[in-house]
Amino acid sequence: MTGIVNKTEMLPIKDSSDVVFVRQRVRVWTTQLKFSLVEQTKVVTAASELGRNTLEHGGGGELEISEVVDGIRKGLRLKFSDKGPGIPDIKLALSDGYTSKQGMGLGLGGSKRLMNEFEIESTPGQGTTITVTRWK
């Protein structure tokens, strides 16, 4: 991941109301950073999917929201972390149509396509960290 972190905010993800709050806070950050409405929608959609995954698959965790700067460009970085069961096969989990529950199977792959940078670190039995960045 590129960029220097300017400021951050930490949010817990412990229940479904926290996922709603994650969406609201990400919208505020994208507005403050003057992302276009289309960019805001992409970032909020990715945050919603990843926040829901953190809760449903990871048993809850947290989100670190950061404003990042890389030269003249600014961006928003979202780092979702949990201490859940981990993702045993990341490549499979990123493939369209894959779902470990009853979803549409577009969450991780769709979130990856909505953002400019996407990184997963996962260890079975220890948890998962997904970091995404959208640049202006």
Steps between C-alpha positions, in 0.01 A plus 500: 500500500629840406454835670565677828224498762378848600225417751305197615183393677432159658151348500390176669297247302312290755141492370290602199451856630879542487496406129244778443722743694803391291309595184403837649854585611655392169248723319604794721869438427444472123299824507772682697762378253281631216455170320241513222158351571587195286830451689321543833249233403777257400691549825188478720385185316840334551501606867152356549598164348828476690341614826230237465764235428697608808188449711353186339813304412752643745272520803553876522808717504588856417548750219781749479414787263797706380557797276812425295719719282735386223666795333224726369220245531281437803307189582303307757630174645275254684657223708258234625641259761354204685622209713265249336562167328691654208463429129648161406506566124526871413504443124175302523344759731578774246340313209160619382219271604682367807314531826555326830146589608183589314615822336541582132873428510602847380626649830880468490544503123249782462669702774835447328363636172352808672832607653841591352708291741399177675699277734403198711701346780337195655618217722259211567406503866651844562298749297494718193604853412373656178642838399352699212580845364314730262696789350349831383 
